[in-house]
Amino acid sequence: MAEVLVLAEHTGGDVKKVTLELLTLARKFGEPAAVWAGAGSADGQARLAEYGADRVYVADGSDFTDYAVAPEAELLAQLVADTSPAAVLLASTGQNKEVAARLAVKTRSGMIADAVGLTAGDGGKIVAEQSIFGGATIVHSAVRTGTPVITVRPNSVAPELAAAAAALSTVDLTVSGAAKGARVTEKVVQERGERPELAEAAIVVSGGRGVGSADGFELIEKLADSLGAAVGASRAVTDAGWYPHKFQVGQTGMTVSPQLYMAIGISGAIQHRAGMQTSKTILAVNKDPEAPIFELADFGVVGDLFQVVPQLLGDIQKRSG
Ligand SMILES: Cc1cc2nc3c(=O)[nH]c(=O)nc-3n(C[C@H](O)[C@H](O)[C@H](O)COP(=O)(O)OP(=O)(O)OC[C@H]3O[C@@H](n4cnc5c(N)ncnc54)[C@H](O)[C@@H]3O)c2cc1C
C-alpha cells in the first residue's frame, strides 16, 4: 500500500493537534507517514506513533527555520519523487497553502485547498469536500493529475489513536539556493493565555453585539473557560473594540470548524456564518426568535443572554463538581 505523506505541524518537539487529525484521515487512503521539517523529531515521535504514523521522514537543519515555505516544498517534492505516495496532506494554514501550491507545480500535480473532509471515491480516488461561497455551497473534487496535494482545515475530523512504529528516516536533502530567496529575519511568538488556539479548539464560544459592551464580553470568557474553550467574536464586536480583531470569526476573520460552536448574541449574518458553519454542532443563544443564526443552529435558546449564560454556567459548575 502506498504511503500518504502528512506534513507535521510542530513547535519544536510539540506536535499540533491538526497533524493527528491528518494522520487519522491519511489512514483511510494508505500508510500514514509524517514529514518532519526542522528540529525536535525525537520529541514528537511518540505522539506521531500513537496516532498511526508508520514512518517519520526527518529533514533537520536550519534551512527550515531560516527560510520560509520554499525549503518545505523542496523537501516534499523530493519525497514525492522518491516514495510515490498516494497523496500529500497539509494543514490549511496560510503558509502551507503556499507550500502546497509550490509542491503541486514542482510535481505537476493537482492541488485542493481548504478541504473539510476526505472520502474514498470511484477507483480509490480521494474526494475532497470544500465549503465555498461563504459556506453556501459544498463542492466535491478529486485530483486527476499527479499526486493529490490537499490542504485540510483543522478540526475536519476527530483524531483517533492507532499505535504504529513511527520509524525515523533521515532525508538527505540539499536545499537549493533558489529556495533561500527569502530569509526569516525575526519571529515573534504570539502571546497566548491558557485558552486553546481559536483555529484548533474543539469548543469555541463566540460573542456578538448582543453582549452590549467590552465588559459584557467577560461573560463569554467565563463560559469559554468553564468549558476549556477558545473565545471568538463577531465583527460587530471587534469593530467596536470590545475584543481584539484576531479573535474575529467569519469571512474576513478566522475560519473555525470545532466540535461545538456556541454563538451568543450573534445574529448569524452570512459573513459570520462563512467562518463557522462547518462546525459539527452549533448552539445559539439569542433573544430574537427570528435571528438567522437559528436556521443553522442544532440547538437554540431564545432568551436574554444575561439570564441564559449565568444559568448555563451554574449548571456546568454543578456538573463539574
Ligand atoms: C465584506 C464584509 C465582511 C464581513 N466579515 C465579517 C466577519 O468576518 N465576521 C463577522 O462576524 N461579520 C462580518 N461582517 C459583518 C456582518 O455582516 C454582520 O454585521 C456582523 O456579523 C454582525 O455581528 P453580530 O451578529 O454580533 O451583531 P448584530 O447583527 O447586531 O446581532 C446582534 C444579535 O444579538 C442579539 N441580542 C441582542 N441583545 C441580546 C441579549 N441580551 N441576549 C441575547 N441576544 C441578544 C440580537 O437579537 C441580534 O441577533 C462582514 C460584513 C461585510 C460587508
The ligand as an SDF file (V2000), in Angstrom:
LIG
                    3D

 53 58  0  0  0  0  0  0  0  0999 V2000
  -17.3910   42.4590    3.4350 C   0  0  0  0  0  0  0  0  0  0  0  0
  -17.8960   42.1230    4.7950 C   0  0  0  0  0  0  0  0  0  0  0  0
  -17.1780   41.2300    5.5580 C   0  0  0  0  0  0  0  0  0  0  0  0
  -17.6280   40.8760    6.8450 C   0  0  0  0  0  0  0  0  0  0  0  0
  -16.9270   39.9600    7.5770 N   0  0  0  0  0  0  0  0  0  0  0  0
  -17.4140   39.5470    8.7690 C   0  0  0  0  0  0  0  0  0  0  0  0
  -16.7570   38.5500    9.5400 C   0  0  0  0  0  0  0  0  0  0  0  0
  -15.6950   38.0490    9.1690 O   0  0  0  0  0  0  0  0  0  0  0  0
  -17.3040   38.1710   10.7130 N   0  0  0  0  0  0  0  0  0  0  0  0
  -18.4860   38.7030   11.1840 C   0  0  0  0  0  0  0  0  0  0  0  0
  -18.9360   38.2960   12.2680 O   0  0  0  0  0  0  0  0  0  0  0  0
  -19.1120   39.6520   10.4740 N   0  0  0  0  0  0  0  0  0  0  0  0
  -18.6060   40.1050    9.2960 C   0  0  0  0  0  0  0  0  0  0  0  0
  -19.2430   41.0960    8.6250 N   0  0  0  0  0  0  0  0  0  0  0  0
  -20.3530   41.8050    9.3080 C   0  0  0  0  0  0  0  0  0  0  0  0
  -21.6680   41.0820    9.2520 C   0  0  0  0  0  0  0  0  0  0  0  0
  -22.3680   41.4480    8.0920 O   0  0  0  0  0  0  0  0  0  0  0  0
  -22.5350   41.4700   10.4810 C   0  0  0  0  0  0  0  0  0  0  0  0
  -22.6780   42.8690   10.5070 O   0  0  0  0  0  0  0  0  0  0  0  0
  -21.9470   41.0130   11.8090 C   0  0  0  0  0  0  0  0  0  0  0  0
  -21.6360   39.6530   11.7640 O   0  0  0  0  0  0  0  0  0  0  0  0
  -22.9830   41.2840   12.9110 C   0  0  0  0  0  0  0  0  0  0  0  0
  -22.4440   40.9150   14.1360 O   0  0  0  0  0  0  0  0  0  0  0  0
  -23.4220   40.4840   15.3320 P   0  0  0  0  0  0  0  0  0  0  0  0
  -24.2150   39.3060   14.9170 O   0  0  0  0  0  0  0  0  0  0  0  0
  -22.5970   40.3870   16.5370 O   0  0  0  0  0  0  0  0  0  0  0  0
  -24.3220   41.7850   15.5030 O   0  0  0  0  0  0  0  0  0  0  0  0
  -25.8750   42.0430   15.1420 P   0  0  0  0  0  0  0  0  0  0  0  0
  -26.1560   41.6810   13.7360 O   0  0  0  0  0  0  0  0  0  0  0  0
  -26.1320   43.4060   15.5920 O   0  0  0  0  0  0  0  0  0  0  0  0
  -26.6160   40.9760   16.0310 O   0  0  0  0  0  0  0  0  0  0  0  0
  -26.6650   41.0150   17.4220 C   0  0  0  0  0  0  0  0  0  0  0  0
  -27.6160   39.9100   17.8550 C   0  0  0  0  0  0  0  0  0  0  0  0
  -27.6590   39.8560   19.2470 O   0  0  0  0  0  0  0  0  0  0  0  0
  -28.9840   39.6420   19.6810 C   0  0  0  0  0  0  0  0  0  0  0  0
  -29.0960   40.1930   21.0380 N   0  0  0  0  0  0  0  0  0  0  0  0
  -29.0440   41.4850   21.4390 C   0  0  0  0  0  0  0  0  0  0  0  0
  -29.1210   41.5750   22.7730 N   0  0  0  0  0  0  0  0  0  0  0  0
  -29.2170   40.2930   23.2310 C   0  0  0  0  0  0  0  0  0  0  0  0
  -29.3260   39.7370   24.5280 C   0  0  0  0  0  0  0  0  0  0  0  0
  -29.3110   40.4900   25.6320 N   0  0  0  0  0  0  0  0  0  0  0  0
  -29.4380   38.3880   24.6470 N   0  0  0  0  0  0  0  0  0  0  0  0
  -29.4440   37.5910   23.5540 C   0  0  0  0  0  0  0  0  0  0  0  0
  -29.3440   38.0890   22.2950 N   0  0  0  0  0  0  0  0  0  0  0  0
  -29.2140   39.4110   22.1310 C   0  0  0  0  0  0  0  0  0  0  0  0
  -29.8480   40.3640   18.6820 C   0  0  0  0  0  0  0  0  0  0  0  0
  -31.1480   39.7920   18.6320 O   0  0  0  0  0  0  0  0  0  0  0  0
  -29.0570   40.1310   17.3860 C   0  0  0  0  0  0  0  0  0  0  0  0
  -29.4970   38.9750   16.6970 O   0  0  0  0  0  0  0  0  0  0  0  0
  -18.8160   41.4540    7.3580 C   0  0  0  0  0  0  0  0  0  0  0  0
  -19.5180   42.3710    6.5660 C   0  0  0  0  0  0  0  0  0  0  0  0
  -19.0710   42.6900    5.3190 C   0  0  0  0  0  0  0  0  0  0  0  0
  -19.8660   43.6650    4.4860 C   0  0  0  0  0  0  0  0  0  0  0  0
  1  2  1  0
  2  3  1  0
  2 52  2  0
  3  4  2  0
  4  5  1  0
  4 50  1  0
  5  6  2  0
  6  7  1  0
  6 13  1  0
  7  8  2  0
  7  9  1  0
  9 10  1  0
 10 11  2  0
 10 12  1  0
 12 13  2  0
 13 14  1  0
 14 15  1  0
 14 50  1  0
 15 16  1  0
 16 17  1  0
 16 18  1  0
 18 19  1  0
 18 20  1  0
 20 21  1  0
 20 22  1  0
 22 23  1  0
 23 24  1  0
 24 25  2  0
 24 26  1  0
 24 27  1  0
 27 28  1  0
 28 29  2  0
 28 30  1  0
 28 31  1  0
 31 32  1  0
 32 33  1  0
 33 34  1  0
 33 48  1  0
 34 35  1  0
 35 36  1  0
 35 46  1  0
 36 37  1  0
 36 45  1  0
 37 38  2  0
 38 39  1  0
 39 40  1  0
 39 45  2  0
 40 41  1  0
 40 42  2  0
 42 43  1  0
 43 44  2  0
 44 45  1  0
 46 47  1  0
 46 48  1  0
 48 49  1  0
 50 51  2  0
 51 52  1  0
 52 53  1  0
M  END
$$$$
